[in-house]
Amino acid sequence: MVTIDPSQQKRSPGCLISVLWYIFIGWWASGIAVFAWLCMLTIVGIPLGVAIINRIPKIVALREPETSHALLITYREGKATIETVSPRQHNIFLRALLSSLGGSSALSG
């Protein structure tokens, strides 16, 4: 039997709080995205720019970024092991080639 503690799951604030946050703070804070793209113009600023872009949903609307991880539960010798796994990704060079040709839907499956 596997139990998952619901208190450890990330929860977003309610709809009303998210809307108020967006109206009073998120709209103006979305200007940070411009700063992030400017950071991406330099080699040194790329890590900061990527970090900011990954947090834009949290900055603008208090939403946690969606993750595409799954739980893998294996049973061996009476013990259960739980680990998170990421989905299988195609080779970076293949993705770059298809992206440069203008298509990304071929790799989405």
mmCIF file of the C-alpha atoms, coordinates in Angstrom:
data_MODEL
# 
_entry.id   MODEL 
# 
loop_
_atom_site.group_PDB 
_atom_site.id 
_atom_site.type_symbol 
_atom_site.label_atom_id 
_atom_site.label_alt_id 
_atom_site.label_comp_id 
_atom_site.label_asym_id 
_atom_site.label_entity_id 
_atom_site.label_seq_id 
_atom_site.pdbx_PDB_ins_code 
_atom_site.Cartn_x 
_atom_site.Cartn_y 
_atom_site.Cartn_z 
_atom_site.occupancy 
_atom_site.B_iso_or_equiv 
_atom_site.pdbx_formal_charge 
_atom_site.auth_seq_id 
_atom_site.auth_comp_id 
_atom_site.auth_asym_id 
_atom_site.auth_atom_id 
_atom_site.pdbx_PDB_model_num 
ATOM 1   C CA . MET A 1 1   ? 0.000  0.000  0.000   1.00 0.00 ? 1   MET A CA 1 
ATOM 2   C CA . VAL A 1 2   ? 1.347  3.389  -0.986  1.00 0.00 ? 2   VAL A CA 1 
ATOM 3   C CA . THR A 1 3   ? 0.246  6.542  0.790   1.00 0.00 ? 3   THR A CA 1 
ATOM 4   C CA . ILE A 1 4   ? 0.989  10.030 -0.437  1.00 0.00 ? 4   ILE A CA 1 
ATOM 5   C CA . ASP A 1 5   ? 0.774  12.858 2.048   1.00 0.00 ? 5   ASP A CA 1 
ATOM 6   C CA . PRO A 1 6   ? -1.486 15.544 0.519   1.00 0.00 ? 6   PRO A CA 1 
ATOM 7   C CA . SER A 1 7   ? 0.125  18.237 2.676   1.00 0.00 ? 7   SER A CA 1 
ATOM 8   C CA . GLN A 1 8   ? 3.310  17.874 0.606   1.00 0.00 ? 8   GLN A CA 1 
ATOM 9   C CA . GLN A 1 9   ? 1.532  18.628 -2.665  1.00 0.00 ? 9   GLN A CA 1 
ATOM 10  C CA . LYS A 1 10  ? 1.885  22.158 -3.986  1.00 0.00 ? 10  LYS A CA 1 
ATOM 11  C CA . ARG A 1 11  ? -1.331 24.146 -3.924  1.00 0.00 ? 11  ARG A CA 1 
ATOM 12  C CA . SER A 1 12  ? -2.109 27.334 -5.757  1.00 0.00 ? 12  SER A CA 1 
ATOM 13  C CA . PRO A 1 13  ? -4.071 30.106 -4.074  1.00 0.00 ? 13  PRO A CA 1 
ATOM 14  C CA . GLY A 1 14  ? -7.736 30.539 -4.874  1.00 0.00 ? 14  GLY A CA 1 
ATOM 15  C CA . CYS A 1 15  ? -9.129 32.146 -7.981  1.00 0.00 ? 15  CYS A CA 1 
ATOM 16  C CA . LEU A 1 16  ? -9.994 35.454 -6.284  1.00 0.00 ? 16  LEU A CA 1 
ATOM 17  C CA . ILE A 1 17  ? -6.500 35.898 -4.860  1.00 0.00 ? 17  ILE A CA 1 
ATOM 18  C CA . SER A 1 18  ? -4.935 35.013 -8.217  1.00 0.00 ? 18  SER A CA 1 
ATOM 19  C CA . VAL A 1 19  ? -7.088 37.566 -10.038 1.00 0.00 ? 19  VAL A CA 1 
ATOM 20  C CA . LEU A 1 20  ? -6.353 40.297 -7.498  1.00 0.00 ? 20  LEU A CA 1 
ATOM 21  C CA . TRP A 1 21  ? -2.630 39.485 -7.641  1.00 0.00 ? 21  TRP A CA 1 
ATOM 22  C CA . TYR A 1 22  ? -2.691 39.710 -11.439 1.00 0.00 ? 22  TYR A CA 1 
ATOM 23  C CA . ILE A 1 23  ? -4.565 43.030 -11.464 1.00 0.00 ? 23  ILE A CA 1 
ATOM 24  C CA . PHE A 1 24  ? -2.482 44.801 -8.821  1.00 0.00 ? 24  PHE A CA 1 
ATOM 25  C CA . ILE A 1 25  ? 0.951  43.160 -9.058  1.00 0.00 ? 25  ILE A CA 1 
ATOM 26  C CA . GLY A 1 26  ? 1.256  40.539 -11.797 1.00 0.00 ? 26  GLY A CA 1 
ATOM 27  C CA . TRP A 1 27  ? 0.441  42.853 -14.681 1.00 0.00 ? 27  TRP A CA 1 
ATOM 28  C CA . TRP A 1 28  ? 3.264  45.189 -13.750 1.00 0.00 ? 28  TRP A CA 1 
ATOM 29  C CA . ALA A 1 29  ? 5.626  42.418 -12.727 1.00 0.00 ? 29  ALA A CA 1 
ATOM 30  C CA . SER A 1 30  ? 5.302  40.872 -16.179 1.00 0.00 ? 30  SER A CA 1 
ATOM 31  C CA . GLY A 1 31  ? 7.773  43.544 -17.252 1.00 0.00 ? 31  GLY A CA 1 
ATOM 32  C CA . ILE A 1 32  ? 10.380 41.316 -15.653 1.00 0.00 ? 32  ILE A CA 1 
ATOM 33  C CA . ALA A 1 33  ? 10.019 39.109 -18.724 1.00 0.00 ? 33  ALA A CA 1 
ATOM 34  C CA . VAL A 1 34  ? 11.550 41.908 -20.793 1.00 0.00 ? 34  VAL A CA 1 
ATOM 35  C CA . PHE A 1 35  ? 14.493 41.960 -18.391 1.00 0.00 ? 35  PHE A CA 1 
ATOM 36  C CA . ALA A 1 36  ? 14.802 38.178 -18.731 1.00 0.00 ? 36  ALA A CA 1 
ATOM 37  C CA . TRP A 1 37  ? 15.005 38.400 -22.513 1.00 0.00 ? 37  TRP A CA 1 
ATOM 38  C CA . LEU A 1 38  ? 17.630 41.127 -22.230 1.00 0.00 ? 38  LEU A CA 1 
ATOM 39  C CA . CYS A 1 39  ? 19.633 38.861 -19.933 1.00 0.00 ? 39  CYS A CA 1 
ATOM 40  C CA . MET A 1 40  ? 19.474 36.160 -22.591 1.00 0.00 ? 40  MET A CA 1 
ATOM 41  C CA . LEU A 1 41  ? 21.456 38.395 -24.956 1.00 0.00 ? 41  LEU A CA 1 
ATOM 42  C CA . THR A 1 42  ? 24.647 37.799 -22.990 1.00 0.00 ? 42  THR A CA 1 
ATOM 43  C CA . ILE A 1 43  ? 26.364 34.522 -22.209 1.00 0.00 ? 43  ILE A CA 1 
ATOM 44  C CA . VAL A 1 44  ? 26.674 35.425 -18.533 1.00 0.00 ? 44  VAL A CA 1 
ATOM 45  C CA . GLY A 1 45  ? 23.007 36.401 -18.255 1.00 0.00 ? 45  GLY A CA 1 
ATOM 46  C CA . ILE A 1 46  ? 21.552 33.241 -19.824 1.00 0.00 ? 46  ILE A CA 1 
ATOM 47  C CA . PRO A 1 47  ? 21.171 31.307 -16.523 1.00 0.00 ? 47  PRO A CA 1 
ATOM 48  C CA . LEU A 1 48  ? 19.425 34.280 -14.882 1.00 0.00 ? 48  LEU A CA 1 
ATOM 49  C CA . GLY A 1 49  ? 17.185 34.792 -17.919 1.00 0.00 ? 49  GLY A CA 1 
ATOM 50  C CA . VAL A 1 50  ? 16.163 31.123 -18.007 1.00 0.00 ? 50  VAL A CA 1 
ATOM 51  C CA . ALA A 1 51  ? 15.460 31.125 -14.266 1.00 0.00 ? 51  ALA A CA 1 
ATOM 52  C CA . ILE A 1 52  ? 13.218 34.191 -14.580 1.00 0.00 ? 52  ILE A CA 1 
ATOM 53  C CA . ILE A 1 53  ? 11.381 32.830 -17.621 1.00 0.00 ? 53  ILE A CA 1 
ATOM 54  C CA . ASN A 1 54  ? 10.722 29.555 -15.795 1.00 0.00 ? 54  ASN A CA 1 
ATOM 55  C CA . ARG A 1 55  ? 9.148  31.522 -12.924 1.00 0.00 ? 55  ARG A CA 1 
ATOM 56  C CA . ILE A 1 56  ? 6.918  33.813 -14.994 1.00 0.00 ? 56  ILE A CA 1 
ATOM 57  C CA . PRO A 1 57  ? 3.704  31.872 -14.166 1.00 0.00 ? 57  PRO A CA 1 
ATOM 58  C CA . LYS A 1 58  ? 4.458  32.313 -10.451 1.00 0.00 ? 58  LYS A CA 1 
ATOM 59  C CA . ILE A 1 59  ? 5.359  35.989 -10.838 1.00 0.00 ? 59  ILE A CA 1 
ATOM 60  C CA . VAL A 1 60  ? 2.337  36.947 -12.934 1.00 0.00 ? 60  VAL A CA 1 
ATOM 61  C CA . ALA A 1 61  ? -0.479 34.750 -11.615 1.00 0.00 ? 61  ALA A CA 1 
ATOM 62  C CA . LEU A 1 62  ? 0.812  32.929 -8.500  1.00 0.00 ? 62  LEU A CA 1 
ATOM 63  C CA . ARG A 1 63  ? 0.607  29.629 -10.372 1.00 0.00 ? 63  ARG A CA 1 
ATOM 64  C CA . GLU A 1 64  ? 3.125  26.885 -9.817  1.00 0.00 ? 64  GLU A CA 1 
ATOM 65  C CA . PRO A 1 65  ? 4.902  25.901 -13.024 1.00 0.00 ? 65  PRO A CA 1 
ATOM 66  C CA . GLU A 1 66  ? 3.603  22.630 -14.359 1.00 0.00 ? 66  GLU A CA 1 
ATOM 67  C CA . THR A 1 67  ? 6.003  19.730 -14.209 1.00 0.00 ? 67  THR A CA 1 
ATOM 68  C CA . SER A 1 68  ? 5.902  16.685 -16.383 1.00 0.00 ? 68  SER A CA 1 
ATOM 69  C CA . HIS A 1 69  ? 7.247  14.152 -13.922 1.00 0.00 ? 69  HIS A CA 1 
ATOM 70  C CA . ALA A 1 70  ? 5.668  10.847 -13.027 1.00 0.00 ? 70  ALA A CA 1 
ATOM 71  C CA . LEU A 1 71  ? 6.053  8.575  -10.027 1.00 0.00 ? 71  LEU A CA 1 
ATOM 72  C CA . LEU A 1 72  ? 7.615  5.189  -10.666 1.00 0.00 ? 72  LEU A CA 1 
ATOM 73  C CA . ILE A 1 73  ? 6.800  2.680  -7.936  1.00 0.00 ? 73  ILE A CA 1 
ATOM 74  C CA . THR A 1 74  ? 8.756  -0.562 -7.916  1.00 0.00 ? 74  THR A CA 1 
ATOM 75  C CA . TYR A 1 75  ? 8.393  -3.451 -5.489  1.00 0.00 ? 75  TYR A CA 1 
ATOM 76  C CA . ARG A 1 76  ? 11.443 -5.613 -4.751  1.00 0.00 ? 76  ARG A CA 1 
ATOM 77  C CA . GLU A 1 77  ? 11.862 -8.059 -1.930  1.00 0.00 ? 77  GLU A CA 1 
ATOM 78  C CA . GLY A 1 78  ? 8.893  -6.660 -0.049  1.00 0.00 ? 78  GLY A CA 1 
ATOM 79  C CA . LYS A 1 79  ? 10.107 -3.045 -0.228  1.00 0.00 ? 79  LYS A CA 1 
ATOM 80  C CA . ALA A 1 80  ? 8.534  -0.294 -2.288  1.00 0.00 ? 80  ALA A CA 1 
ATOM 81  C CA . THR A 1 81  ? 10.763 2.247  -3.965  1.00 0.00 ? 81  THR A CA 1 
ATOM 82  C CA . ILE A 1 82  ? 9.247  5.491  -5.207  1.00 0.00 ? 82  ILE A CA 1 
ATOM 83  C CA . GLU A 1 83  ? 11.159 7.711  -7.605  1.00 0.00 ? 83  GLU A CA 1 
ATOM 84  C CA . THR A 1 84  ? 10.269 10.499 -9.976  1.00 0.00 ? 84  THR A CA 1 
ATOM 85  C CA . VAL A 1 85  ? 10.990 10.040 -13.658 1.00 0.00 ? 85  VAL A CA 1 
ATOM 86  C CA . SER A 1 86  ? 10.948 12.528 -16.506 1.00 0.00 ? 86  SER A CA 1 
ATOM 87  C CA . PRO A 1 87  ? 9.351  11.728 -19.842 1.00 0.00 ? 87  PRO A CA 1 
ATOM 88  C CA . ARG A 1 88  ? 11.595 10.378 -22.596 1.00 0.00 ? 88  ARG A CA 1 
ATOM 89  C CA . GLN A 1 89  ? 13.024 13.140 -24.767 1.00 0.00 ? 89  GLN A CA 1 
ATOM 90  C CA . HIS A 1 90  ? 14.379 12.977 -28.282 1.00 0.00 ? 90  HIS A CA 1 
ATOM 91  C CA . ASN A 1 91  ? 17.992 13.778 -29.088 1.00 0.00 ? 91  ASN A CA 1 
ATOM 92  C CA . ILE A 1 92  ? 18.804 17.497 -28.847 1.00 0.00 ? 92  ILE A CA 1 
ATOM 93  C CA . PHE A 1 93  ? 20.280 17.553 -32.362 1.00 0.00 ? 93  PHE A CA 1 
ATOM 94  C CA . LEU A 1 94  ? 17.121 16.010 -33.838 1.00 0.00 ? 94  LEU A CA 1 
ATOM 95  C CA . ARG A 1 95  ? 14.976 18.549 -31.959 1.00 0.00 ? 95  ARG A CA 1 
ATOM 96  C CA . ALA A 1 96  ? 17.188 21.416 -33.187 1.00 0.00 ? 96  ALA A CA 1 
ATOM 97  C CA . LEU A 1 97  ? 16.971 20.173 -36.775 1.00 0.00 ? 97  LEU A CA 1 
ATOM 98  C CA . LEU A 1 98  ? 13.191 19.861 -36.734 1.00 0.00 ? 98  LEU A CA 1 
ATOM 99  C CA . SER A 1 99  ? 12.842 23.180 -34.939 1.00 0.00 ? 99  SER A CA 1 
ATOM 100 C CA . SER A 1 100 ? 14.941 24.927 -37.566 1.00 0.00 ? 100 SER A CA 1 
ATOM 101 C CA . LEU A 1 101 ? 12.699 23.423 -40.249 1.00 0.00 ? 101 LEU A CA 1 
ATOM 102 C CA . GLY A 1 102 ? 9.718  25.013 -38.514 1.00 0.00 ? 102 GLY A CA 1 
ATOM 103 C CA . GLY A 1 103 ? 8.108  21.934 -37.030 1.00 0.00 ? 103 GLY A CA 1 
ATOM 104 C CA . SER A 1 104 ? 7.818  20.766 -33.459 1.00 0.00 ? 104 SER A CA 1 
ATOM 105 C CA . SER A 1 105 ? 4.612  18.751 -33.524 1.00 0.00 ? 105 SER A CA 1 
ATOM 106 C CA . ALA A 1 106 ? 6.424  15.756 -35.025 1.00 0.00 ? 106 ALA A CA 1 
ATOM 107 C CA . LEU A 1 107 ? 8.265  15.226 -31.736 1.00 0.00 ? 107 LEU A CA 1 
ATOM 108 C CA . SER A 1 108 ? 5.358  15.838 -29.403 1.00 0.00 ? 108 SER A CA 1 
ATOM 109 C CA . GLY A 1 109 ? 4.188  12.241 -29.377 1.00 0.00 ? 109 GLY A CA 1 
# 
